[in-house]
């Protein structure tokens, strides 16, 4: 089983079934890789995170801790 599939199955725990939608499953490793690729392409300009597009505080904080944001 792939890591993404395992992450998806973990997200389907009983706790998530009682959560109110909307909710999402995010591959954090892929998110970090995508953010790092954006930083390389934008270099040396800093990137502004569109906080209205990313409504998850934990994801926003994770990206803003990266160099280049």
C-alpha positions in Angstrom: 0.0 0.0 0.0 1.3 3.4 -0.9 2.0 6.0 1.8 -0.7 8.3 0.3 -3.2 5.4 0.5 -2.2 4.6 4.1 -2.6 8.3 5.0 -6.1 8.3 3.4 -7.2 5.2 5.4 -5.9 6.8 8.6 -7.9 9.9 7.9 -11.1 7.7 7.7 -10.9 6.9 11.4 -14.2 7.1 13.4 -13.1 10.5 14.6 -13.2 12.0 11.1 -16.6 10.4 10.5 -18.0 12.5 13.3 -16.3 15.7 12.0 -18.4 18.3 10.3 -17.6 18.8 6.6 -15.9 20.3 4.8 -12.6 18.5 5.5 -9.7 17.3 3.4 -6.9 14.8 3.4 -3.5 16.5 2.6 -0.3 14.8 1.8 2.0 17.0 3.8 5.2 15.7 2.2 3.8 16.6 -1.2 2.7 20.0 0.1 6.2 20.7 1.4 7.7 19.5 -1.9 5.3 21.8 -3.9 6.1 24.7 -1.7 9.8 24.2 -2.0 9.5 24.0 -5.8 7.6 27.3 -5.8 10.4 28.9 -3.7 13.1 27.7 -6.2 11.1 29.2 -9.1 10.4 32.5 -7.3 14.0 32.9 -6.0 14.9 35.5 -4.9 11.4 37.0 -4.5 9.5 36.0 -1.4 6.1 34.3 -1.8 2.9 35.5 -0.2 0.6 32.8 1.0 -3.0 33.3 -0.1 -4.5 32.7 3.4 -8.1 32.9 2.0 -7.3 29.9 -0.2 -5.7 27.9 2.6 -8.2 27.7 5.4 -6.3 25.3 7.6 -4.3 27.0 10.3 -1.8 24.0 10.7 -1.1 24.0 6.9 -0.7 27.8 6.8 1.7 27.7 9.8 3.7 24.8 8.2 4.2 26.7 5.0 5.0 30.0 6.6 7.8 28.3 8.7 9.5 27.4 5.4 12.3 29.7 4.0 11.0 31.8 1.2 7.6 32.6 2.5 
